């Protein structure tokens, strides 16, 4: 990375209903990256928030007989509360109903209009209220007597009305050139190929205003029009940095964003429309758009209409937050669709967290308590066996950073799991319980084992922060003292330091079915 600033965003969540597992997944993954970069020494800005305008919100509010803003206040709070429940480390939570956001959107619109990137005409075509998106004729199919989008499966309706348009067609070739010059702008590669194929097929000018509803930011020059939700919503990424004040320290430090983390279903808006808006306004696009997969219930995407919503709060209540975080980060192949089930979650908790990590911590510290009075022992010269397990963190140091910077989560987690097995094997093979006549060697084995726990726990911290902090507390390491660079140090722990006891980290789940 070219500087020590890191800006990551979740999707801007649409609060037409309460949050579900898909929202939790995006947020947890973003938090994982943010926490890693913090302990690597980066200044991190982590943004999440809610997109609160548009026809879908207006209709949902009307259905409940509520004022749209009061409706948004109520639903947005559930997303803010979820951030706390998920133990997110976000810097800011933005709502598109805030005045700071409206100011940014109006400014961006005025720039685009002044540059003749916007014009007034008439729109006719298929529109999905659910997706807040327009679809061409070849993207529509008839199913059970209703017209639906082939892409999302959502119902569409024919719309004819006056509309402002953005000259998207003008940006077809500049976008393709931008993708070519920035080959990692869209990841994973499969998503990049989808976007390029879409752009190459031909871009049409984009309708960016509506007259058929009133809930939204008014077009500055024509109050009869409401700004199209995606031009409004996407601007949150810069309005949170105090745009249009480009001299503001937040904007100067953090724009362009390091990564927009989004679901694959909103890739087109982020990878085509958003960079086109920005390029047209002479604003640098973000450095990366990463379109991850869906969390499925069975073989289907979770949605309120399908009635297959998995409530993250219920799972957290039953199993705990860190087990859920660990499962979603480890077991879902990042970039692909993933599935969550009771059996898989329980198996993961038992094998990785209870039997592997939790057991390692308990065994080593309990042995220390019985034999060394809960103190960091004096280490002696490391044997080759010792160095074999300790130095692997040093030799893989840069590789671990590359995993994170390239969003290769699975390789990062696999490394941790390998080291957990290695640490357990080391403790078993060295048999310190048989070395009581050789106190020098016993001390060194325990010292090495404690160092392995420390190093592994630092790597686990971005994934399971609450549990990791319990373990690090044993060594008097507080959250603000966690330093990723320290995993290369084989002699970080100071001898004679008193070790704080830790309780059971993860209870093994007994299957009584």
C-alpha positions as CSV (number, residue, x, y, z in Angstrom):
1,X,0.0,0.0,0.0
2,X,1.3,3.5,-0.9
3,X,0.4,5.1,2.4
4,X,-0.7,4.3,5.9
5,X,-4.4,5.3,5.5
6,X,-7.0,2.7,4.8
7,X,-10.7,3.4,4.0
8,X,-13.2,0.5,3.8
9,X,-16.9,0.7,3.4
10,X,-19.8,-1.8,3.7
11,X,-22.7,-1.5,1.3
12,X,-25.0,1.3,2.2
13,X,-27.8,-0.8,3.6
14,X,-31.4,-0.3,2.5
15,X,-33.6,-0.3,5.6
16,X,-36.9,-1.3,4.2
17,X,-36.9,-4.2,6.6
18,X,-34.8,-5.4,9.6
19,X,-31.2,-6.6,9.0
20,X,-30.6,-10.3,8.1
21,X,-27.5,-12.6,7.9
22,X,-26.5,-11.1,4.5
23,X,-26.1,-7.6,6.2
24,X,-24.2,-9.2,9.1
25,X,-21.8,-11.0,6.7
26,X,-20.8,-7.8,4.8
27,X,-20.3,-5.9,8.1
28,X,-18.3,-8.7,9.8
29,X,-16.0,-9.1,6.7
30,X,-15.4,-5.3,6.5
31,X,-14.7,-5.2,10.3
32,X,-12.2,-8.1,9.8
33,X,-10.2,-6.1,7.3
34,X,-10.5,-2.8,9.3
35,X,-9.2,-4.5,12.5
36,X,-6.3,-6.1,10.7
37,X,-5.2,-2.9,9.1
38,X,-5.4,-1.1,12.5
39,X,-3.1,-3.6,14.2
40,X,-0.8,-3.3,11.2
41,X,-0.4,0.3,12.1
42,X,-2.7,1.9,9.6
43,X,-5.0,4.9,10.2
44,X,-8.4,3.3,9.4
45,X,-11.7,4.9,8.4
46,X,-14.5,2.3,8.4
47,X,-17.9,3.4,7.2
48,X,-21.3,1.8,7.3
49,X,-24.8,3.2,7.2
50,X,-28.2,3.2,5.7
51,X,-29.7,4.4,2.4
52,X,-33.0,5.8,3.3
53,X,-34.6,7.4,0.2
54,X,-36.6,6.1,-2.7
55,X,-40.0,4.7,-3.7
56,X,-39.5,1.4,-1.8
57,X,-39.0,3.2,1.5
58,X,-41.9,5.5,0.8
59,X,-44.3,2.6,0.0
60,X,-43.1,0.6,3.1
61,X,-43.7,3.7,5.3
62,X,-47.2,4.3,3.7
63,X,-48.1,0.7,4.3
64,X,-47.4,1.2,8.1
65,X,-49.1,4.5,8.1
66,X,-45.9,6.3,9.1
67,X,-44.0,9.4,8.0
68,X,-41.0,8.2,5.9
69,X,-38.4,9.8,8.1
70,X,-39.9,8.4,11.3
71,X,-40.0,5.0,9.6
72,X,-36.4,5.4,8.6
73,X,-35.5,6.5,12.2
74,X,-37.0,3.3,13.5
75,X,-35.5,0.9,10.9
76,X,-32.1,2.6,10.7
77,X,-31.7,2.2,14.5
78,X,-31.9,-1.6,14.0
79,X,-28.9,-1.4,11.7
80,X,-27.0,0.9,14.1
81,X,-27.8,-1.5,16.9
82,X,-26.6,-4.5,14.8
83,X,-23.3,-2.7,14.4
84,X,-22.9,-2.8,18.2
85,X,-24.1,-6.3,18.5
86,X,-21.6,-7.5,15.9
87,X,-18.9,-5.6,17.8
88,X,-18.0,-3.6,14.7
89,X,-15.1,-1.1,14.9
90,X,-16.7,1.3,12.4
91,X,-15.5,4.9,12.5
92,X,-18.8,6.4,11.3
93,X,-22.4,5.4,10.6
94,X,-24.0,7.6,7.9
95,X,-27.7,8.0,7.0
96,X,-28.6,9.4,3.7
97,X,-31.3,11.5,5.4
98,X,-28.6,13.6,7.1
99,X,-28.0,17.2,6.0
100,X,-24.3,16.6,5.4
101,X,-25.2,13.9,2.8
102,X,-27.8,16.0,1.1
103,X,-25.3,18.8,0.7
104,X,-22.8,16.4,-0.9
105,X,-25.4,15.0,-3.3
106,X,-26.6,18.4,-4.4
107,X,-23.0,19.5,-5.1
108,X,-22.2,16.4,-7.2
109,X,-25.4,17.0,-9.1
110,X,-24.6,20.6,-9.8
111,X,-21.1,19.7,-11.1
112,X,-22.5,17.1,-13.4
113,X,-25.2,19.4,-14.7
114,X,-22.7,22.3,-15.2
115,X,-20.5,19.9,-17.2
116,X,-23.5,19.0,-19.4
117,X,-23.4,15.4,-18.2
118,X,-27.1,15.6,-17.3
119,X,-30.0,16.4,-19.5
120,X,-33.9,16.4,-19.2
121,X,-35.9,14.0,-21.4
122,X,-38.6,11.4,-21.0
123,X,-38.2,7.8,-19.7
124,X,-40.1,4.8,-20.6
125,X,-39.1,1.3,-19.5
126,X,-39.2,-1.5,-16.9
127,X,-38.5,-0.5,-13.4
128,X,-38.2,-2.6,-10.2
129,X,-39.2,-0.8,-7.0
130,X,-37.6,-3.6,-5.0
131,X,-34.2,-3.3,-6.7
132,X,-34.4,0.4,-7.3
133,X,-33.2,-0.4,-10.8
134,X,-34.2,0.0,-14.5
135,X,-34.0,-3.0,-16.8
136,X,-33.9,-3.4,-20.5
137,X,-36.3,-5.5,-22.5
138,X,-33.9,-8.4,-22.9
139,X,-33.4,-8.4,-19.1
140,X,-37.1,-9.1,-18.5
141,X,-39.0,-12.3,-18.6
142,X,-42.6,-13.4,-17.9
143,X,-43.2,-15.8,-15.0
144,X,-46.5,-16.9,-13.7
145,X,-48.2,-14.1,-15.6
146,X,-45.9,-11.4,-14.1
147,X,-43.0,-9.5,-15.6
148,X,-39.8,-10.0,-13.6
149,X,-36.1,-9.2,-13.8
150,X,-34.0,-12.1,-15.1
151,X,-31.2,-10.8,-12.9
152,X,-32.9,-10.5,-9.5
153,X,-36.2,-12.2,-10.0
154,X,-37.9,-9.1,-8.7
155,X,-41.2,-7.8,-10.1
156,X,-41.0,-4.9,-12.6
157,X,-43.5,-2.3,-13.7
158,X,-43.7,-0.2,-16.8
159,X,-42.8,3.4,-16.1
160,X,-43.3,6.4,-18.4
161,X,-42.4,9.9,-17.1
162,X,-40.1,12.9,-17.5
163,X,-36.7,12.2,-16.2
164,X,-33.2,13.6,-16.0
165,X,-30.6,11.4,-17.6
166,X,-26.9,11.0,-17.0
167,X,-24.8,10.6,-20.3
168,X,-23.6,7.1,-19.3
169,X,-23.2,6.1,-23.0
170,X,-20.4,8.7,-23.3
171,X,-18.4,6.9,-20.6
172,X,-18.4,3.4,-22.1
173,X,-14.9,3.6,-23.6
174,X,-13.4,5.6,-20.8
175,X,-14.7,3.0,-18.3
176,X,-13.2,0.2,-20.3
177,X,-9.9,2.1,-20.5
178,X,-10.1,2.6,-16.7
179,X,-10.7,-1.1,-16.1
180,X,-7.7,-2.0,-18.3
181,X,-5.4,0.5,-16.5
182,X,-6.6,-0.7,-13.1
183,X,-6.8,-4.5,-13.4
184,X,-7.6,-5.0,-9.7
185,X,-10.3,-2.3,-9.6
186,X,-13.0,-5.1,-9.6
187,X,-12.5,-8.3,-7.7
188,X,-12.9,-11.2,-7.8
189,X,-11.9,-11.7,-11.4
190,X,-15.2,-13.4,-12.3
191,X,-17.1,-10.3,-11.3
192,X,-14.7,-8.1,-13.2
193,X,-15.4,-10.2,-16.3
194,X,-19.2,-9.8,-15.8
195,X,-18.8,-6.0,-15.6
196,X,-16.6,-5.7,-18.6
197,X,-19.0,-7.9,-20.6
198,X,-21.9,-5.7,-19.6
199,X,-20.1,-2.4,-20.5
200,X,-18.9,-3.8,-23.9
201,X,-22.5,-4.8,-24.7
202,X,-23.3,-1.1,-24.9
203,X,-24.2,1.5,-22.3
204,X,-27.4,3.6,-22.5
205,X,-27.9,6.9,-20.8
206,X,-29.1,6.4,-17.3
207,X,-32.3,7.8,-15.8
208,X,-31.3,9.6,-12.6
209,X,-34.5,11.3,-11.4
210,X,-38.1,10.4,-10.7
211,X,-41.4,12.5,-10.5
212,X,-43.7,9.6,-9.4
213,X,-42.7,9.8,-5.7
214,X,-41.4,12.5,-3.4
215,X,-39.3,10.8,-0.8
216,X,-35.7,11.8,-1.6
217,X,-33.3,14.6,-2.2
218,X,-34.8,17.2,-4.6
219,X,-33.0,18.0,-7.8
220,X,-31.4,21.5,-7.0
221,X,-32.6,23.1,-10.2
222,X,-36.0,21.4,-10.4
223,X,-37.9,20.6,-7.2
224,X,-40.4,18.6,-9.1
225,X,-37.8,15.8,-9.4
226,X,-36.3,13.5,-6.8
227,X,-32.7,12.4,-7.4
228,X,-32.5,8.7,-8.4
229,X,-31.7,6.6,-5.3
230,X,-28.3,5.3,-6.6
231,X,-26.8,8.6,-7.5
232,X,-28.0,9.7,-4.0
233,X,-26.9,6.6,-2.1
234,X,-23.5,6.0,-3.7
235,X,-22.5,9.5,-2.8
236,X,-22.5,8.5,0.9
237,X,-18.9,7.2,0.5
238,X,-17.7,10.8,0.0
239,X,-20.3,12.7,2.0
240,X,-19.0,10.8,5.1
241,X,-15.6,12.4,4.4
242,X,-17.1,15.9,4.3
243,X,-17.2,16.3,0.5
244,X,-17.5,18.8,-1.2
245,X,-14.8,20.3,1.1
246,X,-11.9,18.6,-0.7
247,X,-9.5,20.3,1.7
248,X,-11.0,18.6,4.7
249,X,-8.5,16.3,6.4
250,X,-10.8,13.3,6.2
251,X,-11.3,13.7,2.4
252,X,-7.6,14.4,1.8
253,X,-6.5,11.4,3.9
254,X,-9.0,8.8,2.9
255,X,-10.3,9.5,-0.7
256,X,-10.1,7.6,-2.9
257,X,-11.4,4.7,-0.8
258,X,-9.2,1.6,-0.5
259,X,-12.1,-0.8,-1.0
260,X,-15.9,-0.8,-1.3
261,X,-17.1,-4.1,0.0
262,X,-20.5,-5.0,-1.6
263,X,-22.8,-7.9,-2.4
264,X,-22.6,-9.1,-6.0
265,X,-26.2,-8.1,-6.7
266,X,-25.2,-4.4,-6.5
267,X,-22.0,-4.7,-8.5
268,X,-23.3,-2.8,-11.6
269,X,-24.2,0.3,-9.5
270,X,-20.7,0.4,-7.9
271,X,-18.5,-0.8,-10.7
272,X,-20.2,1.0,-13.6
273,X,-22.4,3.9,-12.5
274,X,-20.4,5.1,-9.5
275,X,-17.0,5.4,-11.3
276,X,-18.8,7.0,-14.3
277,X,-20.4,9.7,-12.0
278,X,-17.0,10.3,-10.4
279,X,-15.0,10.5,-13.6
280,X,-17.5,12.8,-15.1
281,X,-17.1,15.1,-12.0
282,X,-13.3,14.9,-12.1
283,X,-13.2,12.9,-8.9
284,X,-10.9,9.9,-8.6
285,X,-12.8,6.6,-8.3
286,X,-12.2,4.2,-5.4
287,X,-9.2,1.9,-5.7
288,X,-11.2,-1.3,-5.5
289,X,-14.8,-2.8,-5.7
290,X,-15.1,-6.2,-4.2
291,X,-18.3,-8.1,-5.0
292,X,-18.7,-10.9,-2.5
293,X,-21.3,-13.7,-2.7
294,X,-24.6,-14.3,-0.9
295,X,-25.2,-16.1,2.3
296,X,-27.8,-18.7,1.3
297,X,-30.5,-20.5,3.1
298,X,-30.5,-23.8,1.3
299,X,-29.9,-22.9,-2.3
300,X,-31.6,-19.5,-2.2
301,X,-30.6,-16.0,-1.4
302,X,-32.1,-14.9,1.8
303,X,-34.9,-12.4,1.4
304,X,-38.0,-11.2,3.3
305,X,-40.3,-12.1,0.4
306,X,-39.1,-15.7,0.4
307,X,-39.5,-16.0,4.2
308,X,-36.1,-17.7,4.6
309,X,-34.4,-15.0,6.7
310,X,-31.8,-16.2,9.2
311,X,-31.7,-13.8,12.1
312,X,-28.2,-13.1,13.2
313,X,-29.4,-12.1,16.7
314,X,-30.9,-15.5,17.3
315,X,-27.7,-17.3,16.3
316,X,-25.6,-15.0,18.4
317,X,-27.9,-15.5,21.4
318,X,-27.5,-19.3,21.0
319,X,-23.9,-19.7,20.0
320,X,-22.2,-16.4,20.8
321,X,-20.9,-13.6,18.5
322,X,-17.3,-14.8,18.0
323,X,-18.3,-18.3,16.8
324,X,-20.6,-16.7,14.2
325,X,-17.9,-14.3,13.1
326,X,-15.4,-17.2,12.8
327,X,-17.8,-19.4,10.9
328,X,-18.7,-16.7,8.3
329,X,-15.1,-15.7,7.8
330,X,-13.6,-19.2,7.6
331,X,-16.3,-21.4,6.1
332,X,-17.6,-19.1,3.4
333,X,-15.3,-19.1,0.4
334,X,-14.9,-15.3,0.1
335,X,-16.2,-14.1,-3.3
336,X,-18.5,-17.1,-3.7
337,X,-21.9,-17.9,-2.3
338,X,-21.9,-19.5,1.1
339,X,-24.3,-21.5,3.3
340,X,-24.9,-21.4,7.0
341,X,-26.6,-24.3,8.8
342,X,-26.8,-25.4,12.4
343,X,-24.8,-28.6,11.8
344,X,-22.0,-26.8,10.0
345,X,-21.8,-24.1,12.6
346,X,-21.7,-26.5,15.5
347,X,-19.1,-28.7,13.8
348,X,-16.9,-25.6,13.2
349,X,-17.2,-24.4,16.8
350,X,-16.2,-27.8,18.1
351,X,-13.4,-28.6,15.8
352,X,-11.7,-25.2,15.4
353,X,-12.6,-23.1,18.4
354,X,-13.2,-25.6,21.3
355,X,-11.0,-28.5,20.4
356,X,-8.2,-26.7,18.6
357,X,-7.7,-23.1,19.8
358,X,-9.5,-23.2,23.2
359,X,-8.0,-26.5,24.1
360,X,-4.5,-25.3,23.3
361,X,-4.9,-22.2,25.5
362,X,-6.4,-24.2,28.4
363,X,-3.8,-27.0,28.3
364,X,-0.7,-24.7,28.2
365,X,-1.9,-22.3,30.8
366,X,-3.2,-25.0,33.1
367,X,0.2,-26.8,32.8
368,X,1.9,-23.6,33.6
369,X,-0.3,-23.1,36.7
370,X,0.5,-26.5,38.1
371,X,4.2,-26.4,37.4
372,X,5.4,-22.8,37.0
373,X,3.0,-20.8,39.3
374,X,1.4,-18.9,36.4
375,X,4.5,-17.0,35.4
376,X,6.2,-16.6,32.0
377,X,9.2,-19.0,32.4
378,X,12.8,-18.2,31.7
379,X,13.5,-19.3,28.2
380,X,16.8,-20.9,27.2
381,X,18.4,-21.4,23.8
382,X,15.8,-22.4,21.3
383,X,16.2,-25.9,19.7
384,X,15.6,-26.5,16.0
385,X,12.1,-27.9,16.9
386,X,11.4,-24.6,18.7
387,X,12.5,-22.5,15.8
388,X,10.6,-24.6,13.3
389,X,7.3,-23.6,14.9
390,X,8.2,-20.0,15.8
391,X,9.9,-18.8,12.7
392,X,7.0,-19.7,10.4
393,X,5.3,-16.5,11.4
394,X,8.4,-14.5,10.4
395,X,8.8,-16.3,7.0
396,X,5.1,-15.8,6.2
397,X,4.8,-12.2,7.5
398,X,4.7,-10.5,4.1
399,X,2.5,-13.2,2.6
400,X,-0.1,-12.7,5.4
401,X,-0.3,-9.0,4.6
402,X,-0.6,-9.8,0.9
403,X,-3.5,-12.1,1.7
404,X,-5.4,-9.3,3.4
405,X,-4.5,-6.6,0.8
406,X,-5.8,-9.0,-2.0
407,X,-8.9,-10.1,0.0
408,X,-7.6,-13.7,0.1
409,X,-9.4,-14.4,3.4
410,X,-9.4,-18.1,3.0
411,X,-5.6,-18.4,2.7
412,X,-5.2,-16.2,5.8
413,X,-7.5,-18.4,7.9
414,X,-6.0,-21.6,6.6
415,X,-2.6,-20.4,7.8
416,X,-4.0,-19.8,11.3
417,X,-5.6,-23.3,11.3
418,X,-2.3,-24.8,10.2
419,X,-0.5,-23.1,13.0
420,X,-3.0,-24.2,15.6
421,X,-2.5,-27.8,14.6
422,X,1.3,-27.2,14.6
423,X,1.2,-25.6,18.1
424,X,-0.9,-28.5,19.5
425,X,1.4,-31.0,17.9
426,X,4.5,-29.2,19.2
427,X,3.2,-29.3,22.8
428,X,2.2,-33.0,22.5
429,X,5.5,-34.0,20.9
430,X,7.7,-32.1,23.3
431,X,5.9,-33.7,26.3
432,X,6.8,-31.1,28.9
433,X,5.2,-33.3,31.6
434,X,8.1,-35.7,31.1
435,X,10.7,-33.0,31.5
436,X,10.3,-32.2,35.2
437,X,13.9,-33.4,35.8
438,X,15.1,-31.0,33.1
439,X,13.7,-27.7,34.2
440,X,15.6,-25.7,31.6
441,X,14.0,-27.6,28.8
442,X,10.5,-27.6,30.4
443,X,10.7,-23.8,30.8
444,X,11.6,-23.4,27.1
445,X,8.8,-25.6,25.9
446,X,6.3,-23.7,27.9
447,X,7.7,-20.4,26.8
448,X,7.6,-21.4,23.1
449,X,4.0,-22.7,23.6
450,X,2.9,-19.4,25.2
451,X,4.6,-17.4,22.4
452,X,2.7,-19.6,19.8
453,X,-0.6,-18.8,21.6
454,X,0.2,-15.1,21.6
455,X,1.2,-15.0,17.9
456,X,-1.9,-17.1,16.8
457,X,-4.2,-14.9,19.0
458,X,-3.0,-11.7,17.3
459,X,-3.8,-13.3,13.9
460,X,-7.2,-14.3,15.3
461,X,-8.0,-10.9,16.8
462,X,-9.6,-9.4,13.6
463,X,-11.8,-12.5,13.4
464,X,-12.8,-13.1,17.0
465,X,-11.9,-9.9,18.8
466,X,-13.7,-10.6,22.1
467,X,-12.2,-14.0,22.7
468,X,-8.8,-12.9,21.5
469,X,-8.7,-10.1,24.0
470,X,-9.5,-12.5,26.8
471,X,-6.4,-14.6,25.8
472,X,-4.1,-11.6,25.3
473,X,-5.2,-10.2,28.7
474,X,-3.4,-13.3,30.1
475,X,-0.2,-11.6,28.9
476,X,-1.2,-8.1,29.9
477,X,-1.7,-7.1,26.3
478,X,-4.6,-4.7,25.9
479,X,-6.4,-3.9,22.6
480,X,-4.4,-0.7,21.9
481,X,-1.1,-2.6,22.3
482,X,-1.8,-5.3,19.7
483,X,0.8,-5.0,17.0
484,X,0.8,-7.3,14.0
485,X,4.6,-6.7,13.5
486,X,5.2,-8.5,16.9
487,X,4.4,-11.9,15.4
488,X,7.9,-11.9,14.0
489,X,9.3,-11.5,17.5
490,X,10.1,-14.9,19.2
491,X,10.9,-13.3,22.5
492,X,8.1,-10.8,23.0
493,X,6.9,-12.3,26.4
494,X,8.9,-11.2,29.4
495,X,10.0,-13.9,31.9
496,X,8.6,-13.8,35.4
497,X,5.5,-11.8,34.2
498,X,2.5,-13.1,36.0
499,X,-0.1,-14.8,33.7
500,X,-3.7,-14.1,34.2
501,X,-5.9,-17.2,34.2
502,X,-8.5,-17.4,31.4
503,X,-11.7,-19.3,31.7
504,X,-13.2,-21.7,29.1
505,X,-13.2,-19.8,25.8
506,X,-15.6,-22.0,23.9
507,X,-18.0,-24.6,25.2
508,X,-18.1,-27.8,23.2
509,X,-21.5,-28.3,21.8
510,X,-22.9,-31.8,22.5
511,X,-25.2,-33.1,19.8
512,X,-28.0,-34.9,21.6
513,X,-30.1,-35.4,18.4
